[in-house]
Amino acid sequence: MENKTSRLSWDTMMALQPEELARHSTLPLTIHAQTDDIFKALAREIADLIAHNNELGKPTVLINPVGPTKHYPLLVAITNQERISWENVVCFNMDEWLDWQCRLLPNDHVWSFAGYMKRHLFDLIDDELKPYQENLHFPTPENMSRYSDMIEACGGADLCYGGFGFSGHIANNEPPFSRWWHVTLEDMKHSVTRILPLNDETLIAFSHRVTGGNTKAIPPMAVTIGMKDILAAKRLLLISDGGAWKQHTLRVLLMHEPTVDYPCTLVQSHPNCEVWVDEQTAETPSLGLSKRPNQQSS
């Protein structure tokens, strides 16, 4: 693709029109006219991957997020209607919330990712098609030193997919901001499963979207797979239906040089990574109270 080495200035990136993004992007970009189309395509891709590997007698290894989630009911419906067996599917969740003392939340907690996946995916698959419990893995403080090795022992992920945050995080690989210690680009690329605090920006973003601004309702810690695990996946999909609040992050992801300030930029080196977004996420960010001269008022 064009401009893989020629970088644009920040202001130029932010001023590009949606139709110009693909030409300047380091990654294949699909802008979906309807947000629902993103999740239909994602559910179809996962189901087809499992079905194809089943035909070949091969396992399917997935790294799953809780966010996005709107594809899960569609995936369950396809699985049950088309009788796609998950017997040989191995699932690794990207991350899991922890309380302030780095303890796991109970599965019935409203923020438990393990509980969410059980209720909204695994329990809804017909019994004869369900994955084996021993093939469903979630990162914990107890297994985090082995988690990356567990993924690697399965041959790595066939597909890793998920969103990207306002701060540029993928899973909970947050930008490491500190006056006193620094993480290099190579360090971040080779990061493995570990415990991290949520950055203030992420706490605030979640509170605005989910809890009505109540930051105290958001778990402050997480255990997350590292960028090493993400970058080792055979295929990588990054998705946003987030709208206006991710407009600038999308442009950084696609066009900014790789930097630990936005960990999502590290995926630019991946040989099989795509970005799928809705039209609002692809819109040109506003300069302030007024629209840019070439933007239409809503």
Secondary structure by P-SEA (a helix, b strand, c coil): cccccccccaaaaaaccccccccccccbbbbbccaaaaaaaaaaaaaaaaaaaaaacbbbbbbcccccccaaaaaaaaaaaaccccccbbbbbcccccccccccccccccccaaaaaaaccccccccccccccccbbbbcccccccaaaaaaaaccccbbbbbbccccccccccccccccccccaaaaaaccbbbbcccaaaaaaaaaccccccccccccbbbbbcaaaaaaccbbbbbbcccccaaaaaaaaccccccccccccccccccbbbbbbccccccccccccccccccccc
